[in-house]
C-alpha cells in the first residue's frame, strides 16, 4: 500500500512542474514589462493633466479672456477636432511604424502645446493651441493598445490596461487638486507653462525602458487586418458605440465638473480641487481593482467574454446612476453620488483597451483602436459644446448632466449586446492566442 502511494505521488509531482513553470514565466514576463507599464501610465497621467487643466482653469479663464459660455464650450471642444480626426490616421501609423517612437513624438508635441497654452491671448489663439494639443495626444491610446497587445497575453491585459487607466484618472485628480490649488494662488498661465516644461522629463526615461523585441507572440504574428474588414465587423461597431458613450461621459466630467462645482454647488477653487481630485482617485482605484479581478477570473477559467462584458455593464450602470444622483441630490448627499460616478467610470476603462487587443491582435491593434477611438471621441466633440449651449439656454447644467447619464447607461448595453464573442477575428491569431493560455 505504501509502494502504491509512492508510485501515485511521483507522476502527480511531475504533472505540476510544467504548470508552475508556466506561472513563473507569466509572472516574470509581467515583472519585466513593469517599468514600461509604469511609464505608459505616467504618460497617460500627464496626457490628462494637459488636456484637463483647461477645464480646471475655466472659471478663471472665462472672466480673464471675456469669453461667453458658448465660446468656452468651443474652446473645450477644439482639442477633439484634431484629436478625433487624426485617430483614423494614427491607428494606421502605429501599425506601420514603431509604436514606441510614435508615442515619443506625440508626447513631445503635446508638451510644447501645453507650454504655449499659458502664453496665448484671446479666443482664437486658445482654440489653435488646443487643436495642436489634440494632434500630439492623438497617438496615445492606439500606441498603448498596440504595445500591450504585442507584449502581454490576454490574461494579463486587463490589469495592465487598468494601470494605464489609473493614469488617466489620476491625471484629472492631480490636475484638479494640484493645478487647481496652484491656479488659485498664482493664476492659470504659470501652471500651464511649468506643467509642460516639467513633463519633458518623461522622454529620456521612455528611451531607456521602452519595451523592445517582437513580444509575446514571436513568430506567430498574424497578417494585418484590412481596414475594410474591421469596418464590416459587428463587434467593432458595438465596441465603438460603447466607447463613444464612455467618452461622452468622461469629457463632460473633465471639462465641466469643476465649473459645475464652483458655480452651481458654490464650492471655492480649493474645495473644488479636493472634491474632484478625490473623485478621480476613486476612479483610478476602481480601475485597478476591476482589471485585477477580471484577469484573475479569466486565469481561473472563466469566460473572457462573460467577464469583460459583465464588468462593462456594471461600470456603465454605476456611473450613470451616480451622475444623475449627483445632479438631483441635495447639498448633503450629492458628493456620495459623485463618488459612485467616479467608481463606475473607473470600472469601465480596462475593457476599453482589452476588447480591441483581443479582437485585432498585436499586428492590427493600432488600427482597430485608432478607428474605435476616433469614432468614440466624437463624444468629446459633442459633449463639451452641447453642455455650453445648454448652459447659455437654461442657465444651469442640469439638462447636460441628465443627457450624459442617459448616454452612459446606453453604453453598457452596447458592450453587452453589440459586441460578439471575445476572440481574435483572424483564425491564425486565435490559434496563436490559444497556445499562450
One Martini backbone bead per residue (centre of mass of N, CA, C, O) as a GRO file, in nm:
protein
  437
    1UNK     BB    1   0.057   0.062  -0.020
    2UNK     BB    2   0.304   0.248  -0.004
    3UNK     BB    3   0.400   0.202  -0.295
    4UNK     BB    4   0.150   0.319  -0.438
    5UNK     BB    5   0.172   0.602  -0.321
    6UNK     BB    6   0.447   0.665  -0.446
    7UNK     BB    7   0.367   0.620  -0.746
    8UNK     BB    8   0.141   0.840  -0.743
    9UNK     BB    9   0.319   1.084  -0.659
   10UNK     BB   10   0.516   1.121  -0.893
   11UNK     BB   11   0.329   1.216  -1.133
   12UNK     BB   12   0.206   1.455  -0.979
   13UNK     BB   13   0.472   1.619  -0.963
   14UNK     BB   14   0.528   1.625  -1.271
   15UNK     BB   15   0.255   1.771  -1.360
   16UNK     BB   16   0.316   2.049  -1.198
   17UNK     BB   17   0.575   2.169  -1.319
   18UNK     BB   18   0.477   2.308  -1.587
   19UNK     BB   19   0.275   2.495  -1.450
   20UNK     BB   20   0.475   2.651  -1.273
   21UNK     BB   21   0.646   2.748  -1.507
   22UNK     BB   22   0.421   2.916  -1.644
   23UNK     BB   23   0.368   3.106  -1.407
   24UNK     BB   24   0.657   3.218  -1.384
   25UNK     BB   25   0.666   3.336  -1.671
   26UNK     BB   26   0.433   3.534  -1.636
   27UNK     BB   27   0.556   3.693  -1.400
   28UNK     BB   28   0.821   3.767  -1.540
   29UNK     BB   29   0.695   3.922  -1.776
   30UNK     BB   30   0.546   4.137  -1.602
   31UNK     BB   31   0.799   4.241  -1.457
   32UNK     BB   32   0.957   4.329  -1.716
   33UNK     BB   33   0.713   4.537  -1.799
   34UNK     BB   34   0.678   4.743  -1.561
   35UNK     BB   35   0.837   5.001  -1.645
   36UNK     BB   36   0.672   5.055  -1.902
   37UNK     BB   37   0.394   5.066  -1.764
   38UNK     BB   38   0.456   5.308  -1.581
   39UNK     BB   39   0.511   5.504  -1.821
   40UNK     BB   40   0.238   5.483  -1.956
   41UNK     BB   41   0.079   5.587  -1.714
   42UNK     BB   42   0.235   5.856  -1.693
   43UNK     BB   43   0.154   5.963  -1.976
   44UNK     BB   44  -0.154   5.964  -1.916
   45UNK     BB   45  -0.145   6.157  -1.685
   46UNK     BB   46  -0.026   6.393  -1.846
   47UNK     BB   47  -0.240   6.400  -2.065
   48UNK     BB   48  -0.480   6.476  -1.857
   49UNK     BB   49  -0.361   6.727  -1.746
   50UNK     BB   50  -0.336   6.885  -2.019
   51UNK     BB   51  -0.646   6.853  -2.109
   52UNK     BB   52  -0.786   6.938  -1.812
   53UNK     BB   53  -0.682   7.225  -1.719
   54UNK     BB   54  -0.895   7.400  -1.865
   55UNK     BB   55  -1.132   7.317  -1.686
   56UNK     BB   56  -1.008   7.429  -1.425
   57UNK     BB   57  -0.967   7.730  -1.557
   58UNK     BB   58  -1.250   7.830  -1.652
   59UNK     BB   59  -1.343   8.037  -1.430
   60UNK     BB   60  -1.093   8.226  -1.492
   61UNK     BB   61  -1.083   8.244  -1.807
   62UNK     BB   62  -1.361   8.364  -1.873
   63UNK     BB   63  -1.292   8.643  -1.738
   64UNK     BB   64  -1.008   8.713  -1.857
   65UNK     BB   65  -1.113   8.677  -2.180
   66UNK     BB   66  -1.414   8.738  -2.231
   67UNK     BB   67  -1.605   8.475  -2.251
   68UNK     BB   68  -1.843   8.272  -2.334
   69UNK     BB   69  -2.004   7.978  -2.297
   70UNK     BB   70  -1.984   7.898  -2.597
   71UNK     BB   71  -1.681   7.956  -2.631
   72UNK     BB   72  -1.587   7.764  -2.412
   73UNK     BB   73  -1.699   7.510  -2.548
   74UNK     BB   74  -1.517   7.537  -2.803
   75UNK     BB   75  -1.247   7.522  -2.662
   76UNK     BB   76  -1.295   7.240  -2.530
   77UNK     BB   77  -1.352   7.104  -2.824
   78UNK     BB   78  -1.097   7.159  -3.008
   79UNK     BB   79  -0.922   6.916  -2.934
   80UNK     BB   80  -1.122   6.704  -3.089
   81UNK     BB   81  -1.087   6.777  -3.384
   82UNK     BB   82  -0.795   6.649  -3.405
   83UNK     BB   83  -0.797   6.399  -3.230
   84UNK     BB   84  -1.023   6.248  -3.383
   85UNK     BB   85  -0.933   6.267  -3.683
   86UNK     BB   86  -0.639   6.125  -3.633
   87UNK     BB   87  -0.711   5.834  -3.551
   88UNK     BB   88  -0.734   5.716  -3.848
   89UNK     BB   89  -0.417   5.757  -3.893
   90UNK     BB   90  -0.264   5.658  -3.639
   91UNK     BB   91  -0.339   5.359  -3.649
   92UNK     BB   92  -0.171   5.305  -3.901
   93UNK     BB   93   0.106   5.414  -3.799
   94UNK     BB   94   0.140   5.215  -3.559
   95UNK     BB   95   0.151   4.959  -3.751
   96UNK     BB   96   0.385   5.069  -3.943
   97UNK     BB   97   0.535   5.180  -3.701
   98UNK     BB   98   0.698   5.255  -3.419
   99UNK     BB   99   0.530   5.298  -3.129
  100UNK     BB  100   0.744   5.423  -2.944
  101UNK     BB  101   0.807   5.669  -3.133
  102UNK     BB  102   0.528   5.786  -3.172
  103UNK     BB  103   0.482   5.851  -2.874
  104UNK     BB  104   0.724   6.048  -2.836
  105UNK     BB  105   0.638   6.261  -3.045
  106UNK     BB  106   0.362   6.328  -2.923
  107UNK     BB  107   0.462   6.413  -2.644
  108UNK     BB  108   0.628   6.657  -2.734
  109UNK     BB  109   0.396   6.818  -2.867
  110UNK     BB  110   0.201   6.838  -2.613
  111UNK     BB  111   0.402   6.991  -2.433
  112UNK     BB  112   0.430   7.245  -2.608
  113UNK     BB  113   0.124   7.317  -2.606
  114UNK     BB  114   0.106   7.368  -2.303
  115UNK     BB  115   0.294   7.606  -2.289
  116UNK     BB  116   0.135   7.784  -2.499
  117UNK     BB  117  -0.129   7.824  -2.335
  118UNK     BB  118   0.013   8.031  -2.124
  119UNK     BB  119   0.068   8.259  -2.379
  120UNK     BB  120  -0.199   8.325  -2.477
  121UNK     BB  121  -0.433   8.547  -2.656
  122UNK     BB  122  -0.738   8.472  -2.682
  123UNK     BB  123  -0.961   8.275  -2.850
  124UNK     BB  124  -0.803   8.183  -3.106
  125UNK     BB  125  -0.537   8.091  -2.973
  126UNK     BB  126  -0.669   7.874  -2.794
  127UNK     BB  127  -0.777   7.697  -3.019
  128UNK     BB  128  -0.506   7.630  -3.158
  129UNK     BB  129  -0.356   7.490  -2.917
  130UNK     BB  130  -0.572   7.271  -2.879
  131UNK     BB  131  -0.529   7.141  -3.156
  132UNK     BB  132  -0.231   7.066  -3.111
  133UNK     BB  133  -0.280   6.887  -2.868
  134UNK     BB  134  -0.451   6.679  -3.028
  135UNK     BB  135  -0.226   6.581  -3.211
  136UNK     BB  136  -0.035   6.465  -2.992
  137UNK     BB  137  -0.257   6.284  -2.826
  138UNK     BB  138  -0.354   6.082  -3.057
  139UNK     BB  139  -0.129   5.846  -3.004
  140UNK     BB  140  -0.177   5.702  -2.732
  141UNK     BB  141  -0.396   5.471  -2.742
  142UNK     BB  142  -0.290   5.308  -2.986
  143UNK     BB  143  -0.014   5.252  -2.853
  144UNK     BB  144  -0.107   5.101  -2.606
  145UNK     BB  145  -0.254   4.871  -2.750
  146UNK     BB  146  -0.014   4.768  -2.913
  147UNK     BB  147   0.186   4.709  -2.680
  148UNK     BB  148   0.008   4.511  -2.518
  149UNK     BB  149  -0.055   4.306  -2.747
  150UNK     BB  150   0.253   4.231  -2.794
  151UNK     BB  151   0.354   4.181  -2.462
  152UNK     BB  152   0.063   4.053  -2.377
  153UNK     BB  153  -0.159   3.852  -2.256
  154UNK     BB  154  -0.488   3.835  -2.186
  155UNK     BB  155  -0.451   3.769  -1.860
  156UNK     BB  156  -0.285   4.073  -1.839
  157UNK     BB  157  -0.449   4.320  -1.973
  158UNK     BB  158  -0.644   4.425  -1.761
  159UNK     BB  159  -0.435   4.532  -1.557
  160UNK     BB  160  -0.266   4.700  -1.751
  161UNK     BB  161  -0.502   4.881  -1.837
  162UNK     BB  162  -0.561   4.981  -1.547
  163UNK     BB  163  -0.297   5.130  -1.502
  164UNK     BB  164  -0.345   5.329  -1.729
  165UNK     BB  165  -0.623   5.422  -1.622
  166UNK     BB  166  -0.510   5.544  -1.361
  167UNK     BB  167  -0.366   5.770  -1.514
  168UNK     BB  168  -0.620   5.900  -1.630
  169UNK     BB  169  -0.749   5.968  -1.339
  170UNK     BB  170  -0.498   6.103  -1.203
  171UNK     BB  171  -0.476   6.345  -1.383
  172UNK     BB  172  -0.731   6.502  -1.288
  173UNK     BB  173  -0.653   6.487  -0.991
  174UNK     BB  174  -0.391   6.648  -1.013
  175UNK     BB  175  -0.507   6.887  -1.169
  176UNK     BB  176  -0.736   6.972  -0.965
  177UNK     BB  177  -0.562   6.976  -0.713
  178UNK     BB  178  -0.285   7.099  -0.785
  179UNK     BB  179  -0.362   7.309  -1.007
  180UNK     BB  180  -0.594   7.440  -0.854
  181UNK     BB  181  -0.422   7.554  -0.623
  182UNK     BB  182  -0.221   7.712  -0.802
  183UNK     BB  183  -0.431   7.891  -0.950
  184UNK     BB  184  -0.542   8.028  -0.692
  185UNK     BB  185  -0.250   8.166  -0.640
  186UNK     BB  186  -0.105   8.224  -0.955
  187UNK     BB  187  -0.268   8.126  -1.180
  188UNK     BB  188  -0.300   7.978  -1.500
  189UNK     BB  189  -0.044   8.029  -1.675
  190UNK     BB  190   0.201   7.908  -1.509
  191UNK     BB  191   0.094   7.616  -1.500
  192UNK     BB  192   0.123   7.546  -1.800
  193UNK     BB  193   0.426   7.599  -1.835
  194UNK     BB  194   0.540   7.411  -1.612
  195UNK     BB  195   0.404   7.146  -1.693
  196UNK     BB  196   0.530   7.121  -1.980
  197UNK     BB  197   0.832   7.118  -1.892
  198UNK     BB  198   0.833   6.880  -1.682
  199UNK     BB  199   0.725   6.647  -1.875
  200UNK     BB  200   0.998   6.600  -2.044
  201UNK     BB  201   1.126   6.380  -1.848
  202UNK     BB  202   0.993   6.125  -1.984
  203UNK     BB  203   1.166   6.069  -2.242
  204UNK     BB  204   1.434   5.939  -2.130
  205UNK     BB  205   1.289   5.707  -1.985
  206UNK     BB  206   1.165   5.576  -2.238
  207UNK     BB  207   1.430   5.519  -2.387
  208UNK     BB  208   1.525   5.308  -2.168
  209UNK     BB  209   1.223   5.129  -2.101
  210UNK     BB  210   1.125   5.043  -2.353
  211UNK     BB  211   0.992   4.805  -2.533
  212UNK     BB  212   1.135   4.512  -2.687
  213UNK     BB  213   1.065   4.340  -2.959
  214UNK     BB  214   0.814   4.102  -3.064
  215UNK     BB  215   0.708   3.949  -2.824
  216UNK     BB  216   0.479   3.704  -2.725
  217UNK     BB  217   0.423   3.586  -3.029
  218UNK     BB  218   0.636   3.624  -3.226
  219UNK     BB  219   0.612   3.426  -3.517
  220UNK     BB  220   0.273   3.425  -3.479
  221UNK     BB  221   0.206   3.656  -3.637
  222UNK     BB  222  -0.032   3.820  -3.798
  223UNK     BB  223  -0.201   3.948  -4.030
  224UNK     BB  224  -0.320   4.225  -4.130
  225UNK     BB  225  -0.611   4.398  -4.098
  226UNK     BB  226  -0.826   4.528  -4.286
  227UNK     BB  227  -1.021   4.799  -4.266
  228UNK     BB  228  -1.278   4.684  -4.404
  229UNK     BB  229  -1.302   4.445  -4.202
  230UNK     BB  230  -1.345   4.611  -3.950
  231UNK     BB  231  -1.599   4.777  -4.060
  232UNK     BB  232  -1.762   4.483  -4.094
  233UNK     BB  233  -1.762   4.450  -3.786
  234UNK     BB  234  -1.973   4.421  -3.528
  235UNK     BB  235  -1.781   4.464  -3.278
  236UNK     BB  236  -1.674   4.737  -3.359
  237UNK     BB  237  -1.947   4.895  -3.331
  238UNK     BB  238  -2.007   4.818  -3.040
  239UNK     BB  239  -1.743   4.931  -2.915
  240UNK     BB  240  -1.769   5.221  -3.026
  241UNK     BB  241  -2.036   5.290  -2.885
  242UNK     BB  242  -1.946   5.240  -2.592
  243UNK     BB  243  -1.704   5.437  -2.606
  244UNK     BB  244  -1.862   5.692  -2.670
  245UNK     BB  245  -2.018   5.701  -2.400
  246UNK     BB  246  -1.767   5.728  -2.221
  247UNK     BB  247  -1.655   5.990  -2.349
  248UNK     BB  248  -1.891   6.172  -2.299
  249UNK     BB  249  -1.879   6.146  -1.991
  250UNK     BB  250  -1.582   6.215  -1.930
  251UNK     BB  251  -1.570   6.504  -2.076
  252UNK     BB  252  -1.781   6.632  -1.908
  253UNK     BB  253  -1.626   6.613  -1.642
  254UNK     BB  254  -1.352   6.741  -1.717
  255UNK     BB  255  -1.481   7.022  -1.835
  256UNK     BB  256  -1.748   7.078  -1.612
  257UNK     BB  257  -1.718   7.008  -1.308
  258UNK     BB  258  -1.567   7.254  -1.195
  259UNK     BB  259  -1.785   7.459  -1.279
  260UNK     BB  260  -2.023   7.331  -1.124
  261UNK     BB  261  -1.901   7.341  -0.832
  262UNK     BB  262  -1.854   7.662  -0.830
  263UNK     BB  263  -2.148   7.767  -0.941
  264UNK     BB  264  -2.377   7.550  -0.821
  265UNK     BB  265  -2.220   7.455  -0.537
  266UNK     BB  266  -2.025   7.680  -0.419
  267UNK     BB  267  -1.727   7.625  -0.448
  268UNK     BB  268  -1.419   7.652  -0.406
  269UNK     BB  269  -1.126   7.599  -0.557
  270UNK     BB  270  -1.012   7.424  -0.331
  271UNK     BB  271  -1.255   7.233  -0.283
  272UNK     BB  272  -1.282   7.139  -0.574
  273UNK     BB  273  -1.004   7.002  -0.585
  274UNK     BB  274  -1.064   6.789  -0.371
  275UNK     BB  275  -1.318   6.656  -0.488
  276UNK     BB  276  -1.213   6.578  -0.775
  277UNK     BB  277  -0.961   6.428  -0.684
  278UNK     BB  278  -1.110   6.203  -0.529
  279UNK     BB  279  -1.285   6.100  -0.763
  280UNK     BB  280  -1.044   6.011  -0.949
  281UNK     BB  281  -0.910   5.824  -0.743
  282UNK     BB  282  -1.146   5.625  -0.737
  283UNK     BB  283  -1.127   5.549  -1.034
  284UNK     BB  284  -0.841   5.431  -1.025
  285UNK     BB  285  -0.898   5.212  -0.813
  286UNK     BB  286  -1.127   5.069  -0.969
  287UNK     BB  287  -0.957   4.995  -1.215
  288UNK     BB  288  -0.757   4.807  -1.074
  289UNK     BB  289  -0.962   4.608  -0.958
  290UNK     BB  290  -1.104   4.528  -1.222
  291UNK     BB  291  -0.852   4.422  -1.370
  292UNK     BB  292  -0.763   4.212  -1.162
  293UNK     BB  293  -1.029   4.051  -1.138
  294UNK     BB  294  -1.067   3.970  -1.436
  295UNK     BB  295  -0.799   3.819  -1.471
  296UNK     BB  296  -0.842   3.614  -1.242
  297UNK     BB  297  -1.094   3.479  -1.366
  298UNK     BB  298  -0.962   3.391  -1.634
  299UNK     BB  299  -0.733   3.213  -1.510
  300UNK     BB  300  -0.970   3.023  -1.372
  301UNK     BB  301  -1.181   2.985  -1.647
  302UNK     BB  302  -1.331   3.213  -1.733
  303UNK     BB  303  -1.506   3.390  -1.949
  304UNK     BB  304  -1.403   3.663  -2.118
  305UNK     BB  305  -1.675   3.759  -2.220
  306UNK     BB  306  -1.832   3.767  -1.950
  307UNK     BB  307  -1.637   3.938  -1.784
  308UNK     BB  308  -1.614   4.193  -1.962
  309UNK     BB  309  -1.919   4.256  -1.993
  310UNK     BB  310  -2.001   4.274  -1.696
  311UNK     BB  311  -1.810   4.503  -1.623
  312UNK     BB  312  -1.930   4.716  -1.816
  313UNK     BB  313  -2.220   4.719  -1.705
  314UNK     BB  314  -2.154   4.799  -1.415
  315UNK     BB  315  -2.002   5.062  -1.475
  316UNK     BB  316  -2.215   5.220  -1.637
  317UNK     BB  317  -2.446   5.207  -1.429
  318UNK     BB  318  -2.303   5.340  -1.190
  319UNK     BB  319  -2.232   5.610  -1.330
  320UNK     BB  320  -2.517   5.699  -1.412
  321UNK     BB  321  -2.645   5.706  -1.131
  322UNK     BB  322  -2.439   5.900  -1.000
  323UNK     BB  323  -2.485   6.152  -1.183
  324UNK     BB  324  -2.787   6.188  -1.140
  325UNK     BB  325  -2.770   6.212  -0.830
  326UNK     BB  326  -2.586   6.461  -0.818
  327UNK     BB  327  -2.789   6.658  -0.957
  328UNK     BB  328  -3.056   6.590  -0.758
  329UNK     BB  329  -2.925   6.627  -0.502
  330UNK     BB  330  -2.844   6.743  -0.217
  331UNK     BB  331  -2.591   6.896  -0.027
  332UNK     BB  332  -2.547   6.613   0.157
  333UNK     BB  333  -2.531   6.387  -0.109
  334UNK     BB  334  -2.390   6.442  -0.391
  335UNK     BB  335  -2.099   6.325  -0.328
  336UNK     BB  336  -2.176   6.028  -0.321
  337UNK     BB  337  -2.265   6.009  -0.617
  338UNK     BB  338  -1.996   6.105  -0.737
  339UNK     BB  339  -1.838   5.859  -0.641
  340UNK     BB  340  -1.995   5.652  -0.812
  341UNK     BB  341  -1.918   5.771  -1.083
  342UNK     BB  342  -1.613   5.718  -1.051
  343UNK     BB  343  -1.620   5.412  -1.012
  344UNK     BB  344  -1.764   5.336  -1.277
  345UNK     BB  345  -1.554   5.460  -1.467
  346UNK     BB  346  -1.316   5.279  -1.374
  347UNK     BB  347  -1.434   4.997  -1.452
  348UNK     BB  348  -1.437   5.043  -1.771
  349UNK     BB  349  -1.146   5.085  -1.895
  350UNK     BB  350  -1.006   4.803  -1.938
  351UNK     BB  351  -1.204   4.715  -2.175
  352UNK     BB  352  -1.133   4.926  -2.393
  353UNK     BB  353  -0.852   4.781  -2.448
  354UNK     BB  354  -0.913   4.468  -2.444
  355UNK     BB  355  -1.095   4.426  -2.689
  356UNK     BB  356  -0.908   4.508  -2.930
  357UNK     BB  357  -0.675   4.315  -2.859
  358UNK     BB  358  -0.842   4.052  -2.901
  359UNK     BB  359  -0.947   4.101  -3.195
  360UNK     BB  360  -0.664   4.209  -3.351
  361UNK     BB  361  -0.403   4.208  -3.227
  362UNK     BB  362  -0.072   4.314  -3.265
  363UNK     BB  363  -0.090   4.404  -3.584
  364UNK     BB  364  -0.405   4.562  -3.542
  365UNK     BB  365  -0.450   4.738  -3.280
  366UNK     BB  366  -0.403   5.025  -3.384
  367UNK     BB  367  -0.631   5.049  -3.600
  368UNK     BB  368  -0.865   4.966  -3.428
  369UNK     BB  369  -0.823   5.180  -3.203
  370UNK     BB  370  -0.827   5.426  -3.387
  371UNK     BB  371  -1.113   5.392  -3.497
  372UNK     BB  372  -1.260   5.369  -3.227
  373UNK     BB  373  -1.149   5.636  -3.098
  374UNK     BB  374  -1.255   5.825  -3.314
  375UNK     BB  375  -1.558   5.768  -3.273
  376UNK     BB  376  -1.568   5.807  -2.963
  377UNK     BB  377  -1.453   6.120  -2.967
  378UNK     BB  378  -1.715   6.254  -3.056
  379UNK     BB  379  -1.803   6.298  -2.765
  380UNK     BB  380  -1.593   6.535  -2.724
  381UNK     BB  381  -1.725   6.723  -2.934
  382UNK     BB  382  -2.021   6.732  -2.814
  383UNK     BB  383  -2.029   6.764  -2.500
  384UNK     BB  384  -1.905   7.049  -2.436
  385UNK     BB  385  -2.079   7.214  -2.640
  386UNK     BB  386  -2.361   7.131  -2.540
  387UNK     BB  387  -2.328   7.232  -2.250
  388UNK     BB  388  -2.284   7.530  -2.326
  389UNK     BB  389  -2.555   7.569  -2.467
  390UNK     BB  390  -2.736   7.486  -2.221
  391UNK     BB  391  -2.631   7.704  -2.033
  392UNK     BB  392  -2.733   7.950  -2.201
  393UNK     BB  393  -3.038   7.851  -2.217
  394UNK     BB  394  -3.091   7.761  -1.886
  395UNK     BB  395  -2.847   7.839  -1.658
  396UNK     BB  396  -2.764   7.528  -1.644
  397UNK     BB  397  -2.654   7.162  -1.599
  398UNK     BB  398  -2.888   6.956  -1.576
  399UNK     BB  399  -2.938   6.853  -1.868
  400UNK     BB  400  -2.645   6.763  -1.917
  401UNK     BB  401  -2.638   6.546  -1.697
  402UNK     BB  402  -2.875   6.366  -1.803
  403UNK     BB  403  -2.753   6.301  -2.077
  404UNK     BB  404  -2.491   6.167  -1.977
  405UNK     BB  405  -2.631   5.942  -1.818
  406UNK     BB  406  -2.787   5.811  -2.053
  407UNK     BB  407  -2.545   5.746  -2.232
  408UNK     BB  408  -2.397   5.563  -2.030
  409UNK     BB  409  -2.617   5.347  -2.005
  410UNK     BB  410  -2.616   5.264  -2.306
  411UNK     BB  411  -2.324   5.153  -2.317
  412UNK     BB  412  -2.365   4.882  -2.169
  413UNK     BB  413  -2.546   4.758  -2.400
  414UNK     BB  414  -2.339   4.766  -2.625
  415UNK     BB  415  -2.135   4.566  -2.497
  416UNK     BB  416  -2.336   4.323  -2.471
  417UNK     BB  417  -2.504   4.335  -2.769
  418UNK     BB  418  -2.280   4.452  -2.988
  419UNK     BB  419  -2.082   4.231  -2.889
  420UNK     BB  420  -1.905   3.964  -2.931
  421UNK     BB  421  -1.693   3.737  -2.910
  422UNK     BB  422  -1.385   3.708  -2.732
  423UNK     BB  423  -1.195   3.702  -3.026
  424UNK     BB  424  -1.014   3.655  -3.283
  425UNK     BB  425  -1.070   3.733  -3.627
  426UNK     BB  426  -0.814   3.559  -3.677
  427UNK     BB  427  -0.747   3.232  -3.686
  428UNK     BB  428  -0.434   3.227  -3.646
  429UNK     BB  429  -0.446   3.403  -3.388
  430UNK     BB  430  -0.618   3.216  -3.217
  431UNK     BB  431  -0.405   2.992  -3.201
  432UNK     BB  432  -0.183   3.162  -3.070
  433UNK     BB  433  -0.345   3.244  -2.816
  434UNK     BB  434  -0.403   2.951  -2.714
  435UNK     BB  435  -0.091   2.882  -2.664
  436UNK     BB  436  -0.081   3.103  -2.406
  437UNK     BB  437  -0.297   2.950  -2.194
   0.00000   0.00000   0.00000
